[in-house]
Amino acid sequence: MALSLAFRSSLWLLPVAERQTIGALAELLDHLQLRIARAGDESGRSLQAEGLRHAEWCRRLLTAPESAAEQRWSAAIVAAGIPPAYLTEIMEGAALELARRGHRDWRQWEQWSYKRRGVPLLGLARALGVKDPRDLAAVTKLSQGLHLREILRNMQADLNAGYVHFPIATLGEYGVTTEMLQARKNTVETTALAVAMWDRATALIVKADAGLEGKISPSAARWVRGWRAAGARRIGLGDLFTKEPSGSPFASFLAFVNAAMNR
């Protein structure tokens, strides 16, 4: 519940309608993360069957929500103008990761990253007033940069769990094999790969940040500025903003959301 907990301390800064929408979306994103975690723990179940169950839950959430929480989430989705496909794409991204099939090239990696990390940030961006397709594309690029940095930081743990998240074609370009990564030895090749991936992530973040400045509603901008310190302290991520090369408050906010959802 990291995201909804972080938001709870500062939602009063928003007008009532936006407060209800953002609060409900934070709850929904936390709930989806729990569903993903349960899917990962139930290794005996078919990923395809889990996807079908999730798709049915999404259909019911949008057409006939049952609990009070589901009614709040459904209303927030409509109020924010969030495409219904986002709900199923989040689980599809998780299923691709759990399958451990790897990615052939950057195009396939970007499709996975969009579903795994991009969709949650796009949903919040829409709720905060980002509507122009070009600005939403910038949010997607920012999410890719943040995701790539996350992969680099968590590489050892991912390797222990059997994941290699870099595209197979890119490994080949640098003369790196999965066996070399699993051996946990720094070589000229693996170092060159890591440096290139960090530079790629930085370029994505910086370019996207320039496109996001001033793209959210005035009330959302006030909330983002007022929320940063209180929200960061509440869940123990107060130094995140000094680590990410994101100049605008909104881009830094999305970086925080990405970290809070995937701690």
ZADO-1210 file (C-alpha; in nm, 4 decimals, padded with zeros to 6 digits):
<atoms>
<atom x="00.0000" y="00.0000" z="00.0000" code="MET" pos="1"/>
<atom x="00.3000" y="00.2290" z="-00.0453" code="ALA" pos="2"/>
<atom x="00.1448" y="00.4576" z="-00.3057" code="LEU" pos="3"/>
<atom x="-00.1911" y="00.5244" z="-00.1397" code="SER" pos="4"/>
<atom x="-00.0139" y="00.5680" z="00.1949" code="LEU" pos="5"/>
<atom x="00.2206" y="00.8283" z="00.0475" code="ALA" pos="6"/>
<atom x="-00.0638" y="01.0178" z="-00.1197" code="PHE" pos="7"/>
<atom x="-00.2889" y="01.0156" z="00.1853" code="ARG" pos="8"/>
<atom x="-00.0862" y="01.2791" z="00.3709" code="SER" pos="9"/>
<atom x="-00.1281" y="01.5479" z="00.1063" code="SER" pos="10"/>
<atom x="-00.4469" y="01.4850" z="-00.0928" code="LEU" pos="11"/>
<atom x="-00.6151" y="01.7671" z="00.0983" code="TRP" pos="12"/>
<atom x="-00.4145" y="02.0050" z="-00.1232" code="LEU" pos="13"/>
<atom x="-00.6320" y="01.9048" z="-00.4201" code="LEU" pos="14"/>
<atom x="-00.9895" y="02.0150" z="-00.4974" code="PRO" pos="15"/>
<atom x="-01.2462" y="01.7571" z="-00.3824" code="VAL" pos="16"/>
<atom x="-01.3107" y="01.5998" z="-00.7227" code="ALA" pos="17"/>
<atom x="-00.9407" y="01.5560" z="-00.8044" code="GLU" pos="18"/>
<atom x="-00.8732" y="01.4375" z="-00.4496" code="ARG" pos="19"/>
<atom x="-01.1270" y="01.1575" z="-00.4839" code="GLN" pos="20"/>
<atom x="-01.0012" y="01.0554" z="-00.8268" code="THR" pos="21"/>
<atom x="-00.6294" y="01.0518" z="-00.7401" code="ILE" pos="22"/>
<atom x="-00.6887" y="00.8788" z="-00.4069" code="GLY" pos="23"/>
<atom x="-00.8970" y="00.6068" z="-00.5689" code="ALA" pos="24"/>
<atom x="-00.6429" y="00.5529" z="-00.8473" code="LEU" pos="25"/>
<atom x="-00.3627" y="00.5163" z="-00.5935" code="ALA" pos="26"/>
<atom x="-00.5709" y="00.2504" z="-00.4128" code="GLU" pos="27"/>
<atom x="-00.6377" y="00.0750" z="-00.7437" code="LEU" pos="28"/>
<atom x="-00.2693" y="00.0709" z="-00.8422" code="LEU" pos="29"/>
<atom x="-00.1772" y="-00.0743" z="-00.5026" code="ASP" pos="30"/>
<atom x="-00.4484" y="-00.3384" z="-00.5470" code="HIS" pos="31"/>
<atom x="-00.3183" y="-00.4289" z="-00.8922" code="LEU" pos="32"/>
<atom x="00.0331" y="-00.4668" z="-00.7510" code="GLN" pos="33"/>
<atom x="-00.1056" y="-00.7096" z="-00.4923" code="LEU" pos="34"/>
<atom x="-00.2809" y="-00.9089" z="-00.7657" code="ARG" pos="35"/>
<atom x="00.0472" y="-00.9246" z="-00.9583" code="ILE" pos="36"/>
<atom x="00.2337" y="-01.0408" z="-00.6469" code="ALA" pos="37"/>
<atom x="-00.0231" y="-01.3148" z="-00.5866" code="ARG" pos="38"/>
<atom x="00.0036" y="-01.4268" z="-00.9488" code="ALA" pos="39"/>
<atom x="00.3797" y="-01.4566" z="-00.9067" code="GLY" pos="40"/>
<atom x="00.3464" y="-01.6590" z="-00.5851" code="ASP" pos="41"/>
<atom x="00.0966" y="-01.9066" z="-00.7306" code="GLU" pos="42"/>
<atom x="00.3497" y="-02.0679" z="-00.9612" code="SER" pos="43"/>
<atom x="00.1364" y="-02.3791" z="-01.0052" code="GLY" pos="44"/>
<atom x="-00.1322" y="-02.1860" z="-01.1869" code="ARG" pos="45"/>
<atom x="-00.1253" y="-02.1249" z="-01.5592" code="SER" pos="46"/>
<atom x="-00.0313" y="-01.7676" z="-01.6495" code="LEU" pos="47"/>
<atom x="-00.2931" y="-01.7834" z="-01.9225" code="GLN" pos="48"/>
<atom x="-00.5620" y="-01.8859" z="-01.6729" code="ALA" pos="49"/>
<atom x="-00.4534" y="-01.6085" z="-01.4357" code="GLU" pos="50"/>
<atom x="-00.4800" y="-01.3604" z="-01.7209" code="GLY" pos="51"/>
<atom x="-00.8319" y="-01.4748" z="-01.8007" code="LEU" pos="52"/>
<atom x="-00.9358" y="-01.4368" z="-01.4371" code="ARG" pos="53"/>
<atom x="-00.7904" y="-01.0877" z="-01.4292" code="HIS" pos="54"/>
<atom x="-00.9625" y="-00.9914" z="-01.7549" code="ALA" pos="55"/>
<atom x="-01.2960" y="-01.1042" z="-01.6100" code="GLU" pos="56"/>
<atom x="-01.2322" y="-00.9025" z="-01.2930" code="TRP" pos="57"/>
<atom x="-01.1524" y="-00.5943" z="-01.5044" code="CYS" pos="58"/>
<atom x="-01.4716" y="-00.6388" z="-01.7063" code="ARG" pos="59"/>
<atom x="-01.6771" y="-00.6587" z="-01.3864" code="ARG" pos="60"/>
<atom x="-01.4956" y="-00.3613" z="-01.2343" code="LEU" pos="61"/>
<atom x="-01.5887" y="-00.1435" z="-01.5317" code="LEU" pos="62"/>
<atom x="-01.9438" y="-00.2683" z="-01.5851" code="THR" pos="63"/>
<atom x="-02.0765" y="-00.3924" z="-01.2496" code="ALA" pos="64"/>
<atom x="-01.8451" y="-00.3039" z="-00.9573" code="PRO" pos="65"/>
<atom x="-01.9525" y="-00.4808" z="-00.6414" code="GLU" pos="66"/>
<atom x="-01.7672" y="-00.3526" z="-00.3354" code="SER" pos="67"/>
<atom x="-01.7439" y="00.0104" z="-00.2254" code="ALA" pos="68"/>
<atom x="-01.3748" y="00.0101" z="-00.3216" code="ALA" pos="69"/>
<atom x="-01.4497" y="-00.1210" z="-00.6710" code="GLU" pos="70"/>
<atom x="-01.7142" y="00.1474" z="-00.7157" code="GLN" pos="71"/>
<atom x="-01.4588" y="00.4162" z="-00.6223" code="ARG" pos="72"/>
<atom x="-01.2033" y="00.2709" z="-00.8630" code="TRP" pos="73"/>
<atom x="-01.4516" y="00.2444" z="-01.1488" code="SER" pos="74"/>
<atom x="-01.5664" y="00.6039" z="-01.1007" code="ALA" pos="75"/>
<atom x="-01.2047" y="00.7246" z="-01.0914" code="ALA" pos="76"/>
<atom x="-01.1235" y="00.5472" z="-01.4188" code="ILE" pos="77"/>
<atom x="-01.4132" y="00.7222" z="-01.5895" code="VAL" pos="78"/>
<atom x="-01.3356" y="01.0622" z="-01.4324" code="ALA" pos="79"/>
<atom x="-00.9695" y="01.0481" z="-01.5381" code="ALA" pos="80"/>
<atom x="-01.0464" y="00.9290" z="-01.8903" code="GLY" pos="81"/>
<atom x="-00.8273" y="00.6217" z="-01.8482" code="ILE" pos="82"/>
<atom x="-00.8534" y="00.3692" z="-02.1330" code="PRO" pos="83"/>
<atom x="-00.9988" y="00.0387" z="-02.0032" code="PRO" pos="84"/>
<atom x="-00.7164" y="-00.1475" z="-02.1797" code="ALA" pos="85"/>
<atom x="-00.4716" y="-00.0129" z="-01.9206" code="TYR" pos="86"/>
<atom x="-00.6148" y="-00.2511" z="-01.6590" code="LEU" pos="87"/>
<atom x="-00.5441" y="-00.5664" z="-01.8572" code="THR" pos="88"/>
<atom x="-00.2131" y="-00.4388" z="-01.9984" code="GLU" pos="89"/>
<atom x="-00.0663" y="-00.4080" z="-01.6484" code="ILE" pos="90"/>
<atom x="-00.1269" y="-00.7787" z="-01.5849" code="MET" pos="91"/>
<atom x="-00.0041" y="-00.8703" z="-01.9341" code="GLU" pos="92"/>
<atom x="00.3252" y="-00.6976" z="-01.8584" code="GLY" pos="93"/>
<atom x="00.3585" y="-00.8899" z="-01.5327" code="ALA" pos="94"/>
<atom x="00.2800" y="-01.2181" z="-01.7098" code="ALA" pos="95"/>
<atom x="00.5535" y="-01.1514" z="-01.9675" code="LEU" pos="96"/>
<atom x="00.8002" y="-01.0979" z="-01.6843" code="GLU" pos="97"/>
<atom x="00.6929" y="-01.4101" z="-01.4934" code="LEU" pos="98"/>
<atom x="00.7290" y="-01.6186" z="-01.8097" code="ALA" pos="99"/>
<atom x="01.1051" y="-01.5343" z="-01.8189" code="ARG" pos="100"/>
<atom x="01.1113" y="-01.5497" z="-02.1993" code="ARG" pos="101"/>
<atom x="01.3418" y="-01.2541" z="-02.2516" code="GLY" pos="102"/>
<atom x="01.3177" y="-00.9888" z="-02.5224" code="HIS" pos="103"/>
<atom x="01.4499" y="-01.0228" z="-02.8760" code="ARG" pos="104"/>
<atom x="01.5180" y="-00.6540" z="-02.9381" code="ASP" pos="105"/>
<atom x="01.4406" y="-00.3031" z="-02.8119" code="TRP" pos="106"/>
<atom x="01.1024" y="-00.2948" z="-02.9812" code="ARG" pos="107"/>
<atom x="00.9887" y="-00.5991" z="-02.7850" code="GLN" pos="108"/>
<atom x="01.1479" y="-00.4627" z="-02.4665" code="TRP" pos="109"/>
<atom x="00.9631" y="-00.1317" z="-02.5084" code="GLU" pos="110"/>
<atom x="00.6304" y="-00.3141" z="-02.5516" code="GLN" pos="111"/>
<atom x="00.6917" y="-00.4993" z="-02.2252" code="TRP" pos="112"/>
<atom x="00.8144" y="-00.1890" z="-02.0410" code="SER" pos="113"/>
<atom x="00.5093" y="00.0061" z="-02.1567" code="TYR" pos="114"/>
<atom x="00.2801" y="-00.2496" z="-01.9933" code="LYS" pos="115"/>
<atom x="00.4953" y="-00.3144" z="-01.6866" code="ARG" pos="116"/>
<atom x="00.5884" y="00.0432" z="-01.5909" code="ARG" pos="117"/>
<atom x="00.4425" y="00.2850" z="-01.8434" code="GLY" pos="118"/>
<atom x="00.0716" y="00.2179" z="-01.7985" code="VAL" pos="119"/>
<atom x="00.0534" y="00.3071" z="-01.4243" code="PRO" pos="120"/>
<atom x="00.2336" y="00.6376" z="-01.4846" code="LEU" pos="121"/>
<atom x="00.0171" y="00.7131" z="-01.7876" code="LEU" pos="122"/>
<atom x="-00.2970" y="00.6573" z="-01.5807" code="GLY" pos="123"/>
<atom x="-00.1844" y="00.9040" z="-01.3153" code="LEU" pos="124"/>
<atom x="-00.0670" y="01.1532" z="-01.5773" code="ALA" pos="125"/>
<atom x="-00.4117" y="01.1493" z="-01.7370" code="ARG" pos="126"/>
<atom x="-00.5731" y="01.2037" z="-01.3974" code="ALA" pos="127"/>
<atom x="-00.3479" y="01.5054" z="-01.3413" code="LEU" pos="128"/>
<atom x="-00.4467" y="01.6691" z="-01.6683" code="GLY" pos="129"/>
<atom x="-00.2047" y="01.5356" z="-01.9295" code="VAL" pos="130"/>
<atom x="-00.4156" y="01.4745" z="-02.2403" code="LYS" pos="131"/>
<atom x="-00.2094" y="01.5634" z="-02.5474" code="ASP" pos="132"/>
<atom x="-00.0799" y="01.2471" z="-02.7222" code="PRO" pos="133"/>
<atom x="00.2673" y="01.4016" z="-02.7528" code="ARG" pos="134"/>
<atom x="00.2827" y="01.4608" z="-02.3775" code="ASP" pos="135"/>
<atom x="00.1577" y="01.1093" z="-02.3058" code="LEU" pos="136"/>
<atom x="00.4330" y="00.9796" z="-02.5362" code="ALA" pos="137"/>
<atom x="00.6843" y="01.1734" z="-02.3249" code="ALA" pos="138"/>
<atom x="00.5462" y="01.0040" z="-02.0109" code="VAL" pos="139"/>
<atom x="00.6004" y="00.6671" z="-02.1812" code="THR" pos="140"/>
<atom x="00.9627" y="00.7555" z="-02.2626" code="LYS" pos="141"/>
<atom x="01.0207" y="00.8713" z="-01.9051" code="LEU" pos="142"/>
<atom x="00.8820" y="00.5431" z="-01.7739" code="SER" pos="143"/>
<atom x="01.1204" y="00.3516" z="-02.0016" code="GLN" pos="144"/>
<atom x="01.4184" y="00.5438" z="-01.8705" code="GLY" pos="145"/>
<atom x="01.3148" y="00.4890" z="-01.5094" code="LEU" pos="146"/>
<atom x="01.2512" y="00.1202" z="-01.5800" code="HIS" pos="147"/>
<atom x="01.5924" y="00.0726" z="-01.7398" code="LEU" pos="148"/>
<atom x="01.7629" y="00.2336" z="-01.4402" code="ARG" pos="149"/>
<atom x="01.5615" y="00.0098" z="-01.2101" code="GLU" pos="150"/>
<atom x="01.6804" y="-00.2962" z="-01.4025" code="ILE" pos="151"/>
<atom x="02.0429" y="-00.1862" z="-01.3696" code="LEU" pos="152"/>
<atom x="02.0090" y="-00.1251" z="-00.9954" code="ARG" pos="153"/>
<atom x="01.8328" y="-00.4578" z="-00.9340" code="ASN" pos="154"/>
<atom x="02.0403" y="-00.6706" z="-01.1709" code="MET" pos="155"/>
<atom x="02.1861" y="-00.9013" z="-00.9057" code="GLN" pos="156"/>
<atom x="01.8487" y="-00.9800" z="-00.7493" code="ALA" pos="157"/>
<atom x="01.6925" y="-01.0303" z="-01.0944" code="ASP" pos="158"/>
<atom x="01.9686" y="-01.2700" z="-01.1964" code="LEU" pos="159"/>
<atom x="01.9141" y="-01.4663" z="-00.8739" code="ASN" pos="160"/>
<atom x="01.5468" y="-01.4964" z="-00.9696" code="ALA" pos="161"/>
<atom x="01.6299" y="-01.6084" z="-01.3231" code="GLY" pos="162"/>
<atom x="01.5563" y="-01.2826" z="-01.5055" code="TYR" pos="163"/>
<atom x="01.7721" y="-01.1224" z="-01.7760" code="VAL" pos="164"/>
<atom x="01.5864" y="-00.8105" z="-01.8837" code="HIS" pos="165"/>
<atom x="01.8186" y="-00.6732" z="-02.1538" code="PHE" pos="166"/>
<atom x="01.7258" y="-00.7466" z="-02.5165" code="PRO" pos="167"/>
<atom x="01.9071" y="-01.0491" z="-02.6540" code="ILE" pos="168"/>
<atom x="02.0173" y="-00.8534" z="-02.9627" code="ALA" pos="169"/>
<atom x="02.1725" y="-00.5839" z="-02.7427" code="THR" pos="170"/>
<atom x="02.3668" y="-00.8400" z="-02.5406" code="LEU" pos="171"/>
<atom x="02.5089" y="-00.9684" z="-02.8683" code="GLY" pos="172"/>
<atom x="02.6096" y="-00.6194" z="-02.9805" code="GLU" pos="173"/>
<atom x="02.8329" y="-00.5870" z="-02.6727" code="TYR" pos="174"/>
<atom x="02.9626" y="-00.9425" z="-02.6820" code="GLY" pos="175"/>
<atom x="02.7814" y="-01.0325" z="-02.3609" code="VAL" pos="176"/>
<atom x="02.6074" y="-01.3643" z="-02.2937" code="THR" pos="177"/>
<atom x="02.3587" y="-01.4526" z="-02.0226" code="THR" pos="178"/>
<atom x="02.6245" y="-01.6858" z="-01.8808" code="GLU" pos="179"/>
<atom x="02.8624" y="-01.3912" z="-01.8412" code="MET" pos="180"/>
<atom x="02.5982" y="-01.1969" z="-01.6504" code="LEU" pos="181"/>
<atom x="02.5129" y="-01.4948" z="-01.4311" code="GLN" pos="182"/>
<atom x="02.8824" y="-01.5400" z="-01.3481" code="ALA" pos="183"/>
<atom x="02.8655" y="-01.1983" z="-01.1706" code="ARG" pos="184"/>
<atom x="03.2103" y="-01.0988" z="-01.3020" code="LYS" pos="185"/>
<atom x="03.2881" y="-00.7507" z="-01.4298" code="ASN" pos="186"/>
<atom x="03.4455" y="-00.7707" z="-01.7713" code="THR" pos="187"/>
<atom x="03.5180" y="-00.5102" z="-02.0385" code="VAL" pos="188"/>
<atom x="03.2062" y="-00.6279" z="-02.2206" code="GLU" pos="189"/>
<atom x="02.9666" y="-00.6245" z="-01.9256" code="THR" pos="190"/>
<atom x="03.0961" y="-00.2862" z="-01.8086" code="THR" pos="191"/>
<atom x="03.0471" y="-00.1375" z="-02.1554" code="ALA" pos="192"/>
<atom x="02.6930" y="-00.2764" z="-02.1612" code="LEU" pos="193"/>
<atom x="02.6077" y="-00.1287" z="-01.8207" code="ALA" pos="194"/>
<atom x="02.7461" y="00.2139" z="-01.9108" code="VAL" pos="195"/>
<atom x="02.5574" y="00.2179" z="-02.2409" code="ALA" pos="196"/>
<atom x="02.2303" y="00.1190" z="-02.0724" code="MET" pos="197"/>
<atom x="02.2700" y="00.3875" z="-01.8038" code="TRP" pos="198"/>
<atom x="02.3386" y="00.6491" z="-02.0727" code="ASP" pos="199"/>
<atom x="02.0344" y="00.5313" z="-02.2677" code="ARG" pos="200"/>
<atom x="01.8167" y="00.5610" z="-01.9563" code="ALA" pos="201"/>
<atom x="01.9494" y="00.9093" z="-01.8772" code="THR" pos="202"/>
<atom x="01.8834" y="01.0307" z="-02.2316" code="ALA" pos="203"/>
<atom x="01.5243" y="00.9038" z="-02.2166" code="LEU" pos="204"/>
<atom x="01.4604" y="01.0714" z="-01.8804" code="ILE" pos="205"/>
<atom x="01.6138" y="01.4068" z="-01.9694" code="VAL" pos="206"/>
<atom x="01.4389" y="01.4290" z="-02.3073" code="LYS" pos="207"/>
<atom x="01.1018" y="01.3337" z="-02.1598" code="ALA" pos="208"/>
<atom x="01.1433" y="01.5777" z="-01.8722" code="ASP" pos="209"/>
<atom x="01.1812" y="01.8687" z="-02.1140" code="ALA" pos="210"/>
<atom x="00.8525" y="01.7707" z="-02.2763" code="GLY" pos="211"/>
<atom x="00.6558" y="01.7452" z="-01.9508" code="LEU" pos="212"/>
<atom x="00.7252" y="02.0833" z="-01.7942" code="GLU" pos="213"/>
<atom x="00.3994" y="02.2643" z="-01.7248" code="GLY" pos="214"/>
<atom x="00.1749" y="01.9984" z="-01.8771" code="LYS" pos="215"/>
<atom x="-00.0466" y="01.9263" z="-01.5766" code="ILE" pos="216"/>
<atom x="-00.3404" y="02.1246" z="-01.4417" code="SER" pos="217"/>
<atom x="-00.2641" y="02.4204" z="-01.2105" code="PRO" pos="218"/>
<atom x="-00.4229" y="02.2502" z="-00.9086" code="SER" pos="219"/>
<atom x="-00.2268" y="01.9303" z="-00.9778" code="ALA" pos="220"/>
<atom x="00.0942" y="02.1325" z="-01.0092" code="ALA" pos="221"/>
<atom x="00.0359" y="02.2881" z="-00.6669" code="ARG" pos="222"/>
<atom x="-00.0278" y="01.9442" z="-00.5193" code="TRP" pos="223"/>
<atom x="00.2874" y="01.7940" z="-00.6742" code="VAL" pos="224"/>
<atom x="00.5014" y="02.0750" z="-00.5352" code="ARG" pos="225"/>
<atom x="00.3441" y="02.0489" z="-00.1895" code="GLY" pos="226"/>
<atom x="00.3402" y="01.6702" z="-00.1827" code="TRP" pos="227"/>
<atom x="00.7011" y="01.5883" z="-00.2657" code="ARG" pos="228"/>
<atom x="00.8722" y="01.6287" z="00.0704" code="ALA" pos="229"/>
<atom x="00.5885" y="01.4964" z="00.2884" code="ALA" pos="230"/>
<atom x="00.5129" y="01.1987" z="00.0659" code="GLY" pos="231"/>
<atom x="00.8789" y="01.1052" z="00.0243" code="ALA" pos="232"/>
<atom x="00.9468" y="01.1148" z="00.3970" code="ARG" pos="233"/>
<atom x="00.6384" y="00.9100" z="00.4753" code="ARG" pos="234"/>
<atom x="00.7549" y="00.6029" z="00.2849" code="ILE" pos="235"/>
<atom x="01.1269" y="00.6502" z="00.3350" code="GLY" pos="236"/>
<atom x="01.2306" y="00.7667" z="-00.0103" code="LEU" pos="237"/>
<atom x="01.3216" y="01.1237" z="00.0732" code="GLY" pos="238"/>
<atom x="01.6483" y="01.1223" z="-00.1207" code="ASP" pos="239"/>
<atom x="01.5056" y="00.9886" z="-00.4463" code="LEU" pos="240"/>
<atom x="01.4637" y="01.3309" z="-00.6034" code="PHE" pos="241"/>
<atom x="01.8340" y="01.4085" z="-00.5710" code="THR" pos="242"/>
<atom x="01.9221" y="01.0873" z="-00.7520" code="LYS" pos="243"/>
<atom x="01.7048" y="01.1213" z="-01.0623" code="GLU" pos="244"/>
<atom x="01.8033" y="01.3756" z="-01.3313" code="PRO" pos="245"/>
<atom x="01.4503" y="01.5150" z="-01.3558" code="SER" pos="246"/>
<atom x="01.4335" y="01.8924" z="-01.3404" code="GLY" pos="247"/>
<atom x="01.0571" y="01.9491" z="-01.3423" code="SER" pos="248"/>
<atom x="00.8514" y="01.8685" z="-01.0309" code="PRO" pos="249"/>
<atom x="00.6106" y="01.6559" z="-01.2358" code="PHE" pos="250"/>
<atom x="00.8821" y="01.4340" z="-01.3841" code="ALA" pos="251"/>
<atom x="01.0319" y="01.3926" z="-01.0368" code="SER" pos="252"/>
<atom x="00.6856" y="01.3048" z="-00.9072" code="PHE" pos="253"/>
<atom x="00.6475" y="01.0293" z="-01.1663" code="LEU" pos="254"/>
<atom x="00.9934" y="00.8995" z="-01.0737" code="ALA" pos="255"/>
<atom x="00.8791" y="00.8800" z="-00.7124" code="PHE" pos="256"/>
<atom x="00.5567" y="00.7009" z="-00.8056" code="VAL" pos="257"/>
<atom x="00.7541" y="00.4443" z="-01.0067" code="ASN" pos="258"/>
<atom x="00.9817" y="00.3780" z="-00.7079" code="ALA" pos="259"/>
<atom x="00.6968" y="00.3689" z="-00.4562" code="ALA" pos="260"/>
<atom x="00.5059" y="00.1105" z="-00.6584" code="MET" pos="261"/>
<atom x="00.8062" y="-00.1178" z="-00.6987" code="ASN" pos="262"/>
<atom x="00.9876" y="-00.1075" z="-00.3694" code="ARG" pos="263"/>
</atoms>
